[in-house]
Amino acid sequence: MISFTINKKQYLLDLKGHETLLEVLRDHLGLTGTKTACEESECGTCTVTINGKAVLSCITLASDVEGEDILTIEGLADGDVLHPVQQAYLDYGAVQCGFCIPGMIMSSKALLDQNPDPTQEEIEYALDGNICRCAGYPKIFQAVREAGKIMKQKNLKESKPA
């Protein structure tokens, strides 16, 4: 039995022990927003966050993340309100075919949670493991910068005393 929190919901699963986190998310829990592609840690489509850090779920054993806090693309929005990163990707036309986008968004969120005002080099480094075959990188980079501005403003508003 393995327990972890995924998208703020506690799970206790009876697993064999060799399943990857990607397999658990998609096959056991039906969370198909996390994509399967290379399964060799080369493309980034399977990126989720574990305790706020971007992680490739295709090479992460589910048993290794027992007790951890996992966030997938399905857990970002607050009801019908998109997370600022999701909204910025839409607003700036960063979504083309959409296949790489869940992983890109999760990597972007992990970066912006640590640094809401990244340089271009920091954005490129954070997204280096995510491949966009449509070559939408300029719009993706713009969306990340803009989402960072929104997140920074939101954090300033939340930290001011009422």
C-alpha positions as CSV (number, residue, x, y, z in Angstrom):
1,M,0.0,0.0,0.0
2,I,1.3,3.4,-1.0
3,S,-0.1,6.7,0.1
4,F,0.4,10.2,-1.3
5,T,-1.5,13.4,-1.9
6,I,-2.4,14.2,-5.5
7,N,-4.1,17.5,-6.3
8,K,-4.9,18.0,-2.6
9,K,-6.6,14.6,-2.4
10,Q,-5.2,11.7,-0.3
11,Y,-4.8,8.4,-2.0
12,L,-3.9,4.9,-0.7
13,L,-3.2,2.5,-3.5
14,D,-2.3,-1.1,-3.5
15,L,0.5,-1.2,-6.1
16,K,3.1,-3.9,-7.1
17,G,6.0,-1.5,-6.5
18,H,7.4,-1.2,-10.0
19,E,4.8,1.3,-11.4
20,T,6.0,4.7,-12.4
21,L,4.2,7.7,-11.1
22,L,3.0,8.3,-14.7
23,E,1.4,4.9,-14.9
24,V,-0.3,5.5,-11.5
25,L,-1.6,8.9,-12.6
26,R,-2.9,7.8,-16.0
27,D,-3.8,4.1,-15.5
28,H,-4.9,3.9,-11.9
29,L,-6.3,7.4,-11.3
30,G,-7.5,8.5,-14.8
31,L,-5.5,11.7,-14.6
32,T,-4.6,11.8,-18.3
33,G,-3.6,15.5,-18.5
34,T,-0.1,14.2,-17.7
35,K,1.0,13.0,-21.1
36,T,2.9,9.8,-22.1
37,A,5.4,10.2,-24.9
38,C,9.1,9.1,-24.8
39,E,9.0,7.4,-21.4
40,E,12.8,8.0,-21.2
41,S,12.9,11.5,-19.5
42,E,13.7,13.2,-22.8
43,C,10.6,15.2,-23.7
44,G,9.0,16.7,-20.5
45,T,5.4,15.9,-21.4
46,C,5.0,13.9,-18.2
47,T,6.1,16.7,-15.9
48,V,4.3,17.1,-12.6
49,T,5.4,18.8,-9.4
50,I,6.4,17.0,-6.2
51,N,6.5,19.3,-3.2
52,G,6.8,22.2,-5.6
53,K,9.6,20.8,-7.7
54,A,9.2,19.9,-11.4
55,V,9.7,16.1,-11.8
56,L,9.4,13.7,-14.7
57,S,6.8,11.2,-13.8
58,C,7.8,8.7,-16.4
59,I,11.1,7.9,-14.6
60,T,9.8,8.3,-11.0
61,L,8.7,5.2,-9.2
62,A,5.4,5.7,-7.4
63,S,6.9,4.0,-4.4
64,D,9.6,6.6,-4.2
65,V,7.1,9.4,-3.7
66,E,5.1,7.9,-0.9
67,G,3.8,10.5,1.5
68,E,4.7,13.3,-0.9
69,D,2.5,16.2,-2.3
70,I,2.0,15.8,-6.0
71,L,0.4,18.3,-8.3
72,T,-0.7,17.6,-11.9
73,I,-2.2,19.8,-14.5
74,E,-5.7,18.8,-13.4
75,G,-5.0,20.3,-9.9
76,L,-3.9,23.8,-11.0
77,A,-7.2,25.5,-11.7
78,D,-9.4,26.7,-8.9
79,G,-12.7,25.5,-10.0
80,D,-13.5,27.4,-13.3
81,V,-10.7,29.9,-12.6
82,L,-7.5,29.0,-14.4
83,H,-4.1,29.3,-12.6
84,P,-2.2,32.4,-13.9
85,V,0.2,30.2,-15.8
86,Q,-2.6,28.4,-17.6
87,Q,-4.3,31.7,-18.4
88,A,-1.1,33.3,-19.7
89,Y,-0.5,30.4,-22.0
90,L,-3.9,30.9,-23.5
91,D,-3.7,34.7,-23.5
92,Y,-0.3,34.8,-25.3
93,G,-1.1,32.0,-27.8
94,A,1.4,29.6,-26.4
95,V,-0.8,26.6,-27.0
96,Q,-0.5,25.1,-30.5
97,C,-1.1,21.4,-30.8
98,G,-1.3,21.3,-27.0
99,F,0.5,18.0,-26.4
100,C,3.5,19.5,-24.6
101,I,1.6,22.1,-22.8
102,P,0.7,20.3,-19.5
103,G,4.4,19.5,-18.9
104,M,5.4,23.1,-20.0
105,I,2.8,24.6,-17.6
106,M,3.9,22.4,-14.7
107,S,7.6,23.3,-15.3
108,S,6.7,27.0,-15.6
109,K,4.7,26.9,-12.4
110,A,7.6,25.3,-10.5
111,L,9.9,28.0,-11.8
112,L,7.5,30.9,-11.0
113,D,6.7,29.6,-7.5
114,Q,10.5,30.0,-6.7
115,N,11.1,33.1,-8.8
116,P,8.2,35.1,-10.2
117,D,10.6,37.4,-12.1
118,P,13.0,35.1,-14.0
119,T,15.4,36.2,-16.7
120,Q,15.1,34.8,-20.2
121,E,18.0,32.5,-19.4
122,E,16.3,31.2,-16.2
123,I,13.1,30.5,-18.2
124,E,15.0,28.7,-20.9
125,Y,16.9,26.6,-18.3
126,A,13.7,25.7,-16.4
127,L,12.0,24.6,-19.6
128,D,15.0,22.9,-21.1
129,G,13.7,19.4,-20.5
130,N,10.4,20.2,-22.2
131,I,10.2,19.7,-26.0
132,C,7.7,21.6,-28.1
133,R,7.6,20.1,-31.6
134,C,5.5,22.9,-32.9
135,A,8.4,25.3,-32.0
136,G,6.1,27.6,-30.0
137,Y,9.0,28.7,-27.7
138,P,8.8,32.5,-28.2
139,K,5.2,32.6,-27.1
140,I,5.7,30.1,-24.3
141,F,8.6,32.3,-23.0
142,Q,6.4,35.4,-23.2
143,A,3.5,33.6,-21.4
144,V,5.9,32.5,-18.6
145,R,7.1,36.1,-18.1
146,E,3.6,37.5,-18.1
147,A,2.4,34.8,-15.7
148,G,5.3,35.7,-13.4
149,K,4.2,39.3,-13.3
150,I,0.6,38.3,-12.4
151,M,1.8,35.9,-9.7
152,K,4.1,38.5,-8.3
153,Q,1.3,41.1,-8.1
154,K,-1.0,38.5,-6.6
155,N,1.6,37.6,-3.9
156,L,2.1,41.3,-3.1
157,K,-1.7,41.8,-2.7
158,E,-1.9,38.7,-0.4
159,S,1.0,39.8,1.8
160,K,-0.3,43.3,2.5
161,P,-2.2,43.7,5.8
162,A,-5.9,44.3,5.5
